[in-house]
């Protein structure tokens, strides 16, 4: 009887703790060249020069006094743990963004940036 209980408990524990783990990464870009950003001078750099430095923008937003050129890159990192009775998962996305504001003459008036993509990490939700 003890042997049968032991065998049943081994089978149950194997079924409960059998599972799979997954680590994934999605890189949606070629990194921005921060040296190219140093070449942008407010009041002098034109929209065409920005496009030559960074390529076509992801979005162009029409503003009342010009346009905003938005550049965005992202990194996604995912972690998953699948067990027979329970599953855990986590997806983290971090972005690098640069936004250039152009006046009606297509000259950069100001810009902003954030570089956070390297902060994406693998983690479990607990």
Secondary structure, 3 states (H helix, E strand, C coil): CHHHHHHHHHHHHHHHHCEEEEEEEEECCCCCCHHHHHCCCCCCCEHHHHHHHHCCCCEEEEECCEEEEEEEEEEEEEEEEEECCCEEEEEEEEEEEEEEEECCCCEEEEEEEEECHHHCCCCCCC
